[in-house]
């Protein structure tokens, strides 16, 4: 997929995508001999997940980070506790 096709598909002007490409290239050139060069930024298209019928949420929790957690009826409390803890520590 070309830069232009990617931008048109997502409503992003090609000039914006070109600008970001230049930013990342320059950053890579500046760090050629560093560890960051080993972890270069790579973009890839991720396919949308398959539609899975969901269970309606009985409870919705909005965290301070803005994340929304929808909890279905009969959710496992231990799993919910671990998910909330992970979101608290990483977001």
Phi and psi in degrees as GROMACS dihedral restraints (atoms count N, CA, C in turn):
[ dihedral_restraints ]
;  ai    aj    ak    al  type     phi  dphi    fc
    3     4     5     6     1   -79.7    20    10
    4     5     6     7     1   165.5    20    10
    6     7     8     9     1   -59.1    20    10
    7     8     9    10     1   -43.7    20    10
    9    10    11    12     1   -62.6    20    10
   10    11    12    13     1   -45.5    20    10
   12    13    14    15     1   -61.5    20    10
   13    14    15    16     1   -43.6    20    10
   15    16    17    18     1   -59.5    20    10
   16    17    18    19     1   -47.0    20    10
   18    19    20    21     1   -64.5    20    10
   19    20    21    22     1   -43.6    20    10
   21    22    23    24     1   -63.0    20    10
   22    23    24    25     1   -40.0    20    10
   24    25    26    27     1   -63.3    20    10
   25    26    27    28     1   -32.3    20    10
   27    28    29    30     1  -110.2    20    10
   28    29    30    31     1     3.1    20    10
   30    31    32    33     1    72.6    20    10
   31    32    33    34     1    30.5    20    10
   33    34    35    36     1  -110.9    20    10
   34    35    36    37     1   126.1    20    10
   36    37    38    39     1   -61.0    20    10
   37    38    39    40     1   139.8    20    10
   39    40    41    42     1   -56.1    20    10
   40    41    42    43     1   -32.3    20    10
   42    43    44    45     1   -63.6    20    10
   43    44    45    46     1   -36.1    20    10
   45    46    47    48     1   -67.3    20    10
   46    47    48    49     1   -44.5    20    10
   48    49    50    51     1   -64.7    20    10
   49    50    51    52     1   -39.8    20    10
   51    52    53    54     1   -63.3    20    10
   52    53    54    55     1   -41.2    20    10
   54    55    56    57     1   -60.2    20    10
   55    56    57    58     1   -47.6    20    10
   57    58    59    60     1   -65.2    20    10
   58    59    60    61     1   -36.6    20    10
   60    61    62    63     1   -60.7    20    10
   61    62    63    64     1   -42.5    20    10
   63    64    65    66     1   -64.9    20    10
   64    65    66    67     1   -40.4    20    10
   66    67    68    69     1   -58.9    20    10
   67    68    69    70     1   -47.4    20    10
   69    70    71    72     1   -69.0    20    10
   70    71    72    73     1   -36.8    20    10
   72    73    74    75     1   -63.6    20    10
   73    74    75    76     1   -45.5    20    10
   75    76    77    78     1   -61.9    20    10
   76    77    78    79     1   -41.9    20    10
   78    79    80    81     1   -62.4    20    10
   79    80    81    82     1   -38.0    20    10
   81    82    83    84     1   -68.0    20    10
   82    83    84    85     1   -38.1    20    10
   84    85    86    87     1   -66.8    20    10
   85    86    87    88     1   -36.7    20    10
   87    88    89    90     1   -69.4    20    10
   88    89    90    91     1   -24.7    20    10
   90    91    92    93     1  -115.3    20    10
   91    92    93    94     1    30.3    20    10
   93    94    95    96     1   -56.8    20    10
   94    95    96    97     1   -39.9    20    10
   96    97    98    99     1   -97.1    20    10
   97    98    99   100     1    13.3    20    10
   99   100   101   102     1  -108.7    20    10
  100   101   102   103     1   174.2    20    10
  102   103   104   105     1   -66.3    20    10
  103   104   105   106     1   -27.0    20    10
  105   106   107   108     1   -62.7    20    10
  106   107   108   109     1   -30.2    20    10
  108   109   110   111     1   -64.5    20    10
  109   110   111   112     1   -28.2    20    10
  111   112   113   114     1   -71.9    20    10
  112   113   114   115     1   -23.9    20    10
  114   115   116   117     1  -111.5    20    10
  115   116   117   118     1    50.2    20    10
  117   118   119   120     1   -60.2    20    10
  118   119   120   121     1   150.4    20    10
  120   121   122   123     1   -74.2    20    10
  121   122   123   124     1   130.8    20    10
  123   124   125   126     1  -130.5    20    10
  124   125   126   127     1   129.6    20    10
  126   127   128   129     1  -100.2    20    10
  127   128   129   130     1   141.0    20    10
  129   130   131   132     1  -145.7    20    10
  130   131   132   133     1   147.8    20    10
  132   133   134   135     1   -83.3    20    10
  133   134   135   136     1   130.8    20    10
  135   136   137   138     1  -106.4    20    10
  136   137   138   139     1   123.8    20    10
  138   139   140   141     1   -68.3    20    10
  139   140   141   142     1   150.6    20    10
  141   142   143   144     1   -67.1    20    10
  142   143   144   145     1   144.2    20    10
  144   145   146   147     1   -68.7    20    10
  145   146   147   148     1   155.0    20    10
  147   148   149   150     1   -64.0    20    10
  148   149   150   151     1   148.1    20    10
  150   151   152   153     1   -70.3    20    10
  151   152   153   154     1   123.8    20    10
  153   154   155   156     1  -120.1    20    10
  154   155   156   157     1   126.5    20    10
  156   157   158   159     1   -60.6    20    10
  157   158   159   160     1   128.8    20    10
  159   160   161   162     1  -102.4    20    10
  160   161   162   163     1   158.9    20    10
  162   163   164   165     1   -89.3    20    10
  163   164   165   166     1   131.2    20    10
  165   166   167   168     1   -59.6    20    10
  166   167   168   169     1   140.3    20    10
  168   169   170   171     1   -73.1    20    10
  169   170   171   172     1   140.8    20    10
  171   172   173   174     1   -98.2    20    10
  172   173   174   175     1   -26.4    20    10
  174   175   176   177     1  -139.0    20    10
  175   176   177   178     1   135.7    20    10
  177   178   179   180     1  -120.6    20    10
  178   179   180   181     1   131.1    20    10
  180   181   182   183     1  -117.0    20    10
  181   182   183   184     1   122.8    20    10
  183   184   185   186     1  -105.7    20    10
  184   185   186   187     1   117.0    20    10
  186   187   188   189     1   -82.7    20    10
  187   188   189   190     1   161.9    20    10
  189   190   191   192     1   -57.4    20    10
  190   191   192   193     1   -27.9    20    10
  192   193   194   195     1   -72.8    20    10
  193   194   195   196     1   -11.4    20    10
  195   196   197   198     1    97.9    20    10
  196   197   198   199     1    -8.3    20    10
  198   199   200   201     1   -67.1    20    10
  199   200   201   202     1   142.3    20    10
  201   202   203   204     1  -111.9    20    10
  202   203   204   205     1   125.1    20    10
  204   205   206   207     1  -112.6    20    10
  205   206   207   208     1   119.2    20    10
  207   208   209   210     1  -100.4    20    10
  208   209   210   211     1   126.4    20    10
  210   211   212   213     1  -111.7    20    10
  211   212   213   214     1   116.9    20    10
  213   214   215   216     1   -77.9    20    10
  214   215   216   217     1   164.0    20    10
  216   217   218   219     1   -60.8    20    10
  217   218   219   220     1   138.7    20    10
  219   220   221   222     1    78.4    20    10
  220   221   222   223     1    14.8    20    10
  222   223   224   225     1   -63.5    20    10
  223   224   225   226     1   146.0    20    10
  225   226   227   228     1   -72.0    20    10
  226   227   228   229     1   121.0    20    10
  228   229   230   231     1   -65.5    20    10
  229   230   231   232     1   -35.1    20    10
  231   232   233   234     1   -66.1    20    10
  232   233   234   235     1   -42.4    20    10
  234   235   236   237     1   -64.2    20    10
  235   236   237   238     1   -44.9    20    10
  237   238   239   240     1   -59.9    20    10
  238   239   240   241     1   -42.2    20    10
  240   241   242   243     1   -60.7    20    10
  241   242   243   244     1   -43.4    20    10
  243   244   245   246     1   -66.9    20    10
  244   245   246   247     1   -39.7    20    10
  246   247   248   249     1   -63.4    20    10
  247   248   249   250     1   -47.1    20    10
  249   250   251   252     1   -62.7    20    10
  250   251   252   253     1   -40.1    20    10
  252   253   254   255     1   -63.6    20    10
  253   254   255   256     1   -42.9    20    10
  255   256   257   258     1   -63.0    20    10
  256   257   258   259     1   -42.0    20    10
  258   259   260   261     1   -66.8    20    10
  259   260   261   262     1   -36.0    20    10
  261   262   263   264     1   -65.4    20    10
  262   263   264   265     1   -38.0    20    10
  264   265   266   267     1   -86.2    20    10
  265   266   267   268     1   -21.1    20    10
  267   268   269   270     1  -107.9    20    10
  268   269   270   271     1   -13.9    20    10
